[in-house]
Amino acid sequence: MNHKIVTYPAIFKPLEDDIYVISFPDVKGAITEGQGLKDALKMAADTLASRLYNKVTLPKSSVPDEIELADDGSFVVSVSADLTEASRDRMDYQI
């Protein structure tokens, strides 16, 4: 089976206690946080997948080097997500 993998730039903003707030400038409402970089990357990928798995048309991805950052220690990381797996995981999801 082919998997649909997407990659978007994410802004990681460090807070105290090794917490990161992550946002995706190209994906409306895609904001999360994580404790430590490993957890933050996992949360970012999960958030990206949950925002895009059912979209017919995907938003255009920015060029990471062109993203303007606040002078607060923020940095850009390219985050990938498997939309095929996300779709499978959410197939029977109900609110």
Secondary structure per residue as TSV (DSSP state, phi and psi in degrees):
chain	resnum	aa	ss	phi	psi
A	1	M	-	360.0	135.9
A	2	N	-	-79.2	141.2
A	3	H	-	-108.8	140.5
A	4	K	-	-95.1	106.6
A	5	I	E	-105.7	132.3
A	6	V	E	-120.3	153.7
A	7	T	E	-135.3	129.4
A	8	Y	E	-135.0	150.3
A	9	P	E	-74.8	139.9
A	10	A	E	-123.8	144.9
A	11	I	E	-98.4	121.7
A	12	F	E	-102.3	117.7
A	13	K	E	-108.5	114.3
A	14	P	E	-76.2	137.7
A	15	L	-	-116.7	-175.9
A	16	E	G	-72.4	164.9
A	17	D	G	61.9	31.1
A	18	D	G	61.4	32.6
A	19	I	E	-100.4	140.4
A	20	Y	E	-123.3	134.7
A	21	V	E	-99.3	129.7
A	22	I	E	-118.8	132.2
A	23	S	E	-134.9	152.4
A	24	F	-	-113.1	108.7
A	25	P	T	-62.3	-21.9
A	26	D	T	-95.8	-8.5
A	27	V	S	-122.5	106.3
A	28	K	T	-56.0	128.3
A	29	G	T	78.5	4.0
A	30	A	-	-88.5	90.3
A	31	I	E	-136.3	137.9
A	32	T	E	-154.3	-175.8
A	33	E	E	-147.6	162.7
A	34	G	E	-152.8	154.7
A	35	Q	E	-95.4	108.9
A	36	G	H	82.5	159.9
A	37	L	H	-66.5	-39.0
A	38	K	H	-60.9	-49.2
A	39	D	H	-65.3	-40.2
A	40	A	H	-62.0	-41.6
A	41	L	H	-64.5	-40.9
A	42	K	H	-64.7	-45.0
A	43	M	H	-63.3	-38.9
A	44	A	H	-63.0	-45.9
A	45	A	H	-63.4	-41.7
A	46	D	H	-63.1	-43.0
A	47	T	H	-65.3	-44.7
A	48	L	H	-58.8	-46.9
A	49	A	H	-62.4	-43.0
A	50	S	H	-70.8	-25.1
A	51	R	H	-81.4	-24.6
A	52	L	H	-117.2	-10.7
A	53	Y	T	-58.0	-29.9
A	54	N	T	-109.4	13.4
A	55	K	-	-82.8	134.1
A	56	V	S	-77.7	-43.9
A	57	T	S	-112.1	123.5
A	58	L	-	-89.7	146.9
A	59	P	-	-67.1	152.3
A	60	K	-	-69.2	140.1
A	61	S	-	-89.9	134.0
A	62	S	-	-71.6	160.3
A	63	V	-	-82.0	119.7
A	64	P	G	-51.9	-40.8
A	65	D	G	-69.1	-13.8
A	66	E	G	-97.4	-0.8
A	67	I	-	-79.3	125.7
A	68	E	-	-81.7	134.8
A	69	L	-	-115.8	147.7
A	70	A	-	-70.2	157.9
A	71	D	S	-86.4	61.3
A	72	D	S	-131.4	18.2
A	73	G	S	89.8	0.6
A	74	S	-	-64.3	151.9
A	75	F	E	-147.2	160.7
A	76	V	E	-103.5	137.0
A	77	V	E	-131.9	135.7
A	78	S	E	-79.5	125.6
A	79	V	E	-117.1	132.7
A	80	S	E	-109.3	150.4
A	81	A	E	-143.7	145.0
A	82	D	E	-94.9	103.7
A	83	L	H	-72.8	-25.6
A	84	T	H	-66.1	-47.0
A	85	E	H	-64.4	-40.9
A	86	A	H	-62.0	-40.4
A	87	S	H	-63.9	-42.4
A	88	R	H	-64.0	-42.3
A	89	D	H	-64.1	-30.5
A	90	R	T	-103.4	7.2
A	91	M	T	-55.0	-43.2
A	92	D	T	-105.6	17.1
A	93	Y	-	-71.9	130.9
A	94	Q	-	-133.0	144.0
A	95	I	-	-97.6	360.0
